[in-house]
Amino acid sequence: MTDTGDRSPAGRLSAFLATDPRDVGCAGAMEVLHVYVDYVAAGADTARFAGVVAHLRACGPCSDEFDGLLAAVSQDPWPDGPGSAP
């Protein structure tokens, strides 16, 4: 969703209906989401993923998927060291 700053009902509807031309869509985002997550987790430059960023701003389900993947790769699988694995 493109945020124009207009919080009136008409402005919010207009922002909701606006499509960022860079948006790669669900299929395009899902195709590279794992790579984008790795870039974000590593703190690398994500400028090459502008279409994915645009899509994640507009799509709740894809954004939720991104959040889950990022949380998964950001967690320490063995907080007490590798010897603590079950």
Secondary structure, DSSP 8 states (H G I E B T S, - for coil): ----S--SHHHHHHHHH---TT--HHHHHHHHHHHHHHHHHHT---GGGHHHHHHHHH-HHHHHHHHHHHHHHHS-S-TT-GGG--
